[in-house]
Amino acid sequence: MPKRLLILGSTGSIGTQALDIVSRSAELEVVGLSAANSWELLVEQASTLGVGRVALSDASAAARASEQWIDGEVLTGPEGLIELVVSSGADLVLNALVGSAGLGPTVSALAEGIDLALANKESLVVGGELVAALAEATGARLIPVDSEHSALHQLIGIEAAPVATGATRAGTVDRLLLTASGGPFRGHTVEQLRDVTVAQALVHPTWSMGAKITVDSATLMNKGLELIEAHHLFGFSYDRIDVVVHPQSIIHGMVTLCDGAALAHMGYPDMRVPIAYALHYPDRVDVPVPALDLAAIGQLDFAPVDTQAFACLDLARAAARAGGTAPCVLNAANEVAVHAFLSERLPFLGIAAVIQEALDELGSQPVHSFDALYDADREARRVTEEAVLARA
Ligand SMILES: NC(=O)c1ccc[n+]([C@@H]2O[C@H](COP(=O)([O-])OP(=O)(O)OC[C@H]3O[C@@H](n4cnc5c(N)ncnc54)[C@H](OP(=O)(O)O)[C@@H]3O)[C@@H](O)[C@H]2O)c1
């Protein structure tokens, strides 16, 4: 029996690469797809795969799709996305949405006891404690798609977050290391970052990704979000998770063991590798990537993060340590700031500045429910929009 797979965000960078993996496998059957606005591509994907149900979060895109596509049903709005998850009968949901919009579907899938392949790191940044507790309560597996976390998952051999039961015996891993390419502005000083453009920020040196994560990589906020993601996935305290700049993106993650040995996960930067791992877990399948040729690569470089020029990593560490609603505020403020930067309403250095303002103004409140997170998200967006406007 093939594994029944629901892909949320199938029109994006991760979504389309996931469909490439699906096209190479008889073990995966797609039972549902979703997008925000890209209705034409979504309908094309559904028709090709014989999928009968899709969701489009944008109402007018959903209306256009319903007019044009008579072979299936189109759900709409955030509720439509949840209905798609709950009614899918899926064995595995791939959450490849971007931003905190991914939290609702993450919660729905885990609450239904459906295994989750998680690309949407924002779900864990915003609601880490509650999401991890939900996975543990229902027994649903949380399998990371992010390349660094996929690397750590493979190195640690974790079965279900956050309890280590797999290949590396619990207690033997001392520290986790996440690598960062450094993005397009690696080596830039604060002065040089002052006038960088959107077009420059969108050219990533090693990975081809959606616009939001590409800007997050340029500010290094992406590594901050990944730090929080790693904490919730693997249950390591923040002072045991390190970050190092590694421009070639060949080593994706490393664990240091209690006896001083270090295990690294290596490979060319191609997201189809961690996507295939997550979709087929615990099996492994062939992925058409070249075998690693270290002699051809010649040299691997490493450097500490310049936290003065790239303030977002420290902002994320501080919000992570504060806990409560602070990571949710950090994430919402970042989404607003990145959007403002992409629409040329905020300079590159303004991103960290307005996030800092939102964190200073809103601080951290305890989180007892998902509603507290939705309130904090809304408030952080309001405060950050005001901070952006004040700088215009
Ligand atoms: N791309 C990578 O290589 C990569 C690597 C590691 C982790 N990730 C993580 O994976 C996630 C997806 O990244 P991506 O680069 O694939 O993003 P992307 O290319 O922008 O695609 C996002 C997908 O989500 C849909 N979407 C966007 N906003 C939505 C909303 N509010 N409600 C419902 N659907 C929405 C988009 O639909 P439309 O096409 O209609 O806009 C699209 O299908 C992010 O959390 C990112 O951090 C990505």
The ligand as a Gaussian input file, in Angstrom:
#p B3LYP/6-31G(d) Opt

LIG

0 1
 N       12.790000      26.531000       0.034000
 C       13.684000      25.848000       0.712000
 O       14.678000      25.359000       0.157000
 C       13.508000      25.652000       2.198000
 C       14.529000      25.012000       2.931000
 C       14.339000      24.769000       4.281000
 C       13.146000      25.179000       4.891000
 N       12.195000      25.819000       4.170000
 C       10.963000      26.241000       4.845000
 O        9.858000      25.676000       4.127000
 C        8.743000      26.559000       4.173000
 C        8.320000      26.855000       2.729000
 O        9.367000      27.573000       2.082000
 P        9.395000      27.789000       0.506000
 O       10.724000      28.376000       0.222000
 O        8.961000      26.543000      -0.184000
 O        8.267000      28.926000       0.363000
 P        7.554000      29.412000      -0.970000
 O        8.327000      29.023000      -2.168000
 O        7.228000      30.845000      -0.760000
 O        6.184000      28.544000      -0.991000
 C        5.226000      28.687000       0.022000
 C        3.991000      27.848000      -0.298000
 O        2.976000      28.115000       0.695000
 C        1.847000      28.768000       0.089000
 N        1.460000      29.848000       0.998000
 C        2.130000      31.014000       1.221000
 N        1.500000      31.747000       2.165000
 C        0.407000      31.038000       2.532000
 C       -0.656000      31.273000       3.442000
 N       -0.729000      32.396000       4.183000
 N       -1.628000      30.335000       3.575000
 C       -1.584000      29.196000       2.848000
 N       -0.603000      28.924000       1.939000
 C        0.381000      29.833000       1.801000
 C        2.327000      29.278000      -1.254000
 O        1.259000      29.382000      -2.189000
 P        1.354000      30.405000      -3.459000
 O        2.259000      29.735000      -4.465000
 O       -0.044000      30.512000      -3.933000
 O        1.915000      31.688000      -2.923000
 C        3.330000      28.173000      -1.632000
 O        2.643000      27.033000      -2.088000
 C        9.211000      27.804000       4.947000
 O        8.844000      27.672000       6.289000
 C       10.734000      27.744000       4.831000
 O       11.372000      28.379000       5.916000
 C       12.346000      26.062000       2.846000

